[in-house]
Amino acid sequence: MKSVKVNQNNLNDYSDIWVIGELNDGKIHPVTVELIGKGKELINNLTGKKLNVIIIGYGVQNSAEKLLHYGVDKVLYVEHNLLKSFNTDYYVKAITDLIEDRKPEIVMMGSTYTMKDIGPRIAARLGTGLISDCTELEIDSSDGKLIQTKVSFGGNLLSSAICPNNRPQMVTVKPGVMNKAERSEEASGKIELVIPKLSENDTRLNLILKEVLEKKQVNLDKAKIVVSGGRGLKEAAGFDLIRELAEVLNGEVGASRVPIEAGWIDSSHQVGQTGVTVKPDLYIACGISGAIQHQAGMYQSKYIVAINKDPNAPIFKICDYGIVGDLYEVIPQLIESIKEKRMF
Ligand SMILES: Cc1cc2nc3c(=O)[nH]c(=O)nc-3n(C[C@H](O)[C@H](O)[C@H](O)COP(=O)(O)OP(=O)(O)OC[C@H]3O[C@@H](n4cnc5c(N)ncnc54)[C@H](O)[C@@H]3O)c2cc1C
């Protein structure tokens, strides 16, 4: 496959902030709206730049129109019948060509499976840098460069980077970290159809079969209440208790990384640096010590309750309410008292 490098000589040729939006079965992925929220904040510190969203697929005009309600300047919708289903090669080529043509200064993508697949390939073709899994982005007021911050060294450091000599400045951002842009009843901005130059020779992939795994949808990032279990559960069956508590509270089930690695629960439940970032009203950590990598994904919760038999567990330093005790004694009592209260 041909590798392309843009002329990086004149940084002044590059302008505007782009969000590469993501659609799942026609639905706008929440991280797209979060990135628009961040983009609006960044644009306030950049004079004369515009905030554009790019979406890609086939028959996506309707989604483009919906995105105009979030106050962006323009939505470019890239359509081609070869883009009907996700194909790394086609998506990479279509977006790379568009970036080369329009020259955005900043390109933001969600840290999702799709964007993590295509983002680094696009950056490599453009000969620019990409910082993945950013948790904070800001504009340096002295020179207008994007300061890209992420958790590093196993969660022990926050490191910030800039991309001084190449454009665009590319980042992926973890879902659930940035605040969503507010939807307005009025749509502003414009939509523009882009038809990419694609042919079947542009891919090395041949889609033989598409199989959707039967999996219960885990909506951790949107949940108001999350009940998480850790190593303290001791076995997979311990999650029955966590599920029961989550159910009476109408919440979702989360987990630390230990139960995921032990195969007690699916990885889609993992909260933390390498899992999902959650910001619920209530987060209940059961048998979780509170390692920094776990905290990275839940410290923004409004109220944190910890149940742990070790009074010195680090989780007690960040929780609002702590219960020192055996979770197998505490949780059944909690469930009972919640059920009793519901009866009145
Ligand atoms: C690069 C990197 C990325 C990582 N990413 C993540 C991530 O995204 N998410 C994540 O969670 N971890 C992540 N980790 C792992 C992390 O460092 C910890 O190892 C992990 O979070 C510990 O999980 P835990 O709290 O369940 O287990 P432990 O630290 O072993 O804690 C178990 C706790 O259960 C308590 N306990 C035991 N029995 C009971 C009982 N009967 N009742 C009540 N309490 C009890 C113990 O007192 C203890 O505090 C990452 C690590 C690295 C290096």
The ligand as an SDF file (V2000), in Angstrom:
LIG
                    3D

 53 58  0  0  0  0  0  0  0  0999 V2000
   -0.4940   -0.3440   33.0450 C   0  0  0  0  0  0  0  0  0  0  0  0
   -1.5150   -0.8240   34.0300 C   0  0  0  0  0  0  0  0  0  0  0  0
   -2.8410   -0.5730   33.7710 C   0  0  0  0  0  0  0  0  0  0  0  0
   -3.8180   -0.9930   34.6860 C   0  0  0  0  0  0  0  0  0  0  0  0
   -5.1360   -0.7180   34.4290 N   0  0  0  0  0  0  0  0  0  0  0  0
   -6.0590   -1.0290   35.3490 C   0  0  0  0  0  0  0  0  0  0  0  0
   -7.4230   -0.6700   35.1630 C   0  0  0  0  0  0  0  0  0  0  0  0
   -7.8150   -0.1130   34.1380 O   0  0  0  0  0  0  0  0  0  0  0  0
   -8.2970   -0.9780   36.1460 N   0  0  0  0  0  0  0  0  0  0  0  0
   -7.9210   -1.6160   37.3060 C   0  0  0  0  0  0  0  0  0  0  0  0
   -8.7880   -1.8490   38.1650 O   0  0  0  0  0  0  0  0  0  0  0  0
   -6.6490   -1.9890   37.4850 N   0  0  0  0  0  0  0  0  0  0  0  0
   -5.7140   -1.7260   36.5380 C   0  0  0  0  0  0  0  0  0  0  0  0
   -4.4360   -2.1210   36.7410 N   0  0  0  0  0  0  0  0  0  0  0  0
   -4.1430   -3.0220   37.8740 C   0  0  0  0  0  0  0  0  0  0  0  0
   -3.9960   -2.2900   39.1920 C   0  0  0  0  0  0  0  0  0  0  0  0
   -2.6540   -1.8760   39.3530 O   0  0  0  0  0  0  0  0  0  0  0  0
   -4.3540   -3.2070   40.3800 C   0  0  0  0  0  0  0  0  0  0  0  0
   -3.5550   -4.3690   40.3250 O   0  0  0  0  0  0  0  0  0  0  0  0
   -5.8140   -3.6290   40.4130 C   0  0  0  0  0  0  0  0  0  0  0  0
   -6.6560   -2.5030   40.2780 O   0  0  0  0  0  0  0  0  0  0  0  0
   -6.1030   -4.3000   41.7510 C   0  0  0  0  0  0  0  0  0  0  0  0
   -7.3960   -4.8190   41.7280 O   0  0  0  0  0  0  0  0  0  0  0  0
   -8.1710   -5.0900   43.0890 P   0  0  0  0  0  0  0  0  0  0  0  0
   -8.3020   -3.8230   43.8350 O   0  0  0  0  0  0  0  0  0  0  0  0
   -9.4000   -5.8240   42.7220 O   0  0  0  0  0  0  0  0  0  0  0  0
   -7.1960   -6.1290   43.8080 O   0  0  0  0  0  0  0  0  0  0  0  0
   -6.2820   -5.9320   45.0880 P   0  0  0  0  0  0  0  0  0  0  0  0
   -5.3970   -4.7650   44.9430 O   0  0  0  0  0  0  0  0  0  0  0  0
   -5.6570   -7.2400   45.3570 O   0  0  0  0  0  0  0  0  0  0  0  0
   -7.3180   -5.5830   46.2420 O   0  0  0  0  0  0  0  0  0  0  0  0
   -8.2680   -6.4800   46.7310 C   0  0  0  0  0  0  0  0  0  0  0  0
   -8.9160   -5.8160   47.9270 C   0  0  0  0  0  0  0  0  0  0  0  0
   -9.9760   -6.6330   48.3780 O   0  0  0  0  0  0  0  0  0  0  0  0
  -10.0090   -6.5470   49.7970 C   0  0  0  0  0  0  0  0  0  0  0  0
  -10.7170   -7.7420   50.2700 N   0  0  0  0  0  0  0  0  0  0  0  0
  -10.3130   -9.0310   50.2290 C   0  0  0  0  0  0  0  0  0  0  0  0
  -11.2690   -9.8350   50.6910 N   0  0  0  0  0  0  0  0  0  0  0  0
  -12.3020   -9.0420   51.0570 C   0  0  0  0  0  0  0  0  0  0  0  0
  -13.5850   -9.2860   51.6130 C   0  0  0  0  0  0  0  0  0  0  0  0
  -14.0190  -10.5280   51.8650 N   0  0  0  0  0  0  0  0  0  0  0  0
  -14.3850   -8.2330   51.8740 N   0  0  0  0  0  0  0  0  0  0  0  0
  -13.9860   -6.9590   51.6340 C   0  0  0  0  0  0  0  0  0  0  0  0
  -12.7700   -6.6700   51.0920 N   0  0  0  0  0  0  0  0  0  0  0  0
  -11.9530   -7.7020   50.8050 C   0  0  0  0  0  0  0  0  0  0  0  0
   -8.5580   -6.4820   50.2100 C   0  0  0  0  0  0  0  0  0  0  0  0
   -8.4270   -5.8950   51.5000 O   0  0  0  0  0  0  0  0  0  0  0  0
   -7.9660   -5.6200   49.1080 C   0  0  0  0  0  0  0  0  0  0  0  0
   -7.9490   -4.2520   49.4810 O   0  0  0  0  0  0  0  0  0  0  0  0
   -3.4430   -1.7070   35.8530 C   0  0  0  0  0  0  0  0  0  0  0  0
   -2.0900   -1.9460   36.0930 C   0  0  0  0  0  0  0  0  0  0  0  0
   -1.1390   -1.5140   35.2010 C   0  0  0  0  0  0  0  0  0  0  0  0
    0.2960   -1.7690   35.4990 C   0  0  0  0  0  0  0  0  0  0  0  0
  1  2  1  0
  2  3  1  0
  2 52  2  0
  3  4  2  0
  4  5  1  0
  4 50  1  0
  5  6  2  0
  6  7  1  0
  6 13  1  0
  7  8  2  0
  7  9  1  0
  9 10  1  0
 10 11  2  0
 10 12  1  0
 12 13  2  0
 13 14  1  0
 14 15  1  0
 14 50  1  0
 15 16  1  0
 16 17  1  0
 16 18  1  0
 18 19  1  0
 18 20  1  0
 20 21  1  0
 20 22  1  0
 22 23  1  0
 23 24  1  0
 24 25  2  0
 24 26  1  0
 24 27  1  0
 27 28  1  0
 28 29  2  0
 28 30  1  0
 28 31  1  0
 31 32  1  0
 32 33  1  0
 33 34  1  0
 33 48  1  0
 34 35  1  0
 35 36  1  0
 35 46  1  0
 36 37  1  0
 36 45  1  0
 37 38  2  0
 38 39  1  0
 39 40  1  0
 39 45  2  0
 40 41  1  0
 40 42  2  0
 42 43  1  0
 43 44  2  0
 44 45  1  0
 46 47  1  0
 46 48  1  0
 48 49  1  0
 50 51  2  0
 51 52  1  0
 52 53  1  0
M  END
$$$$
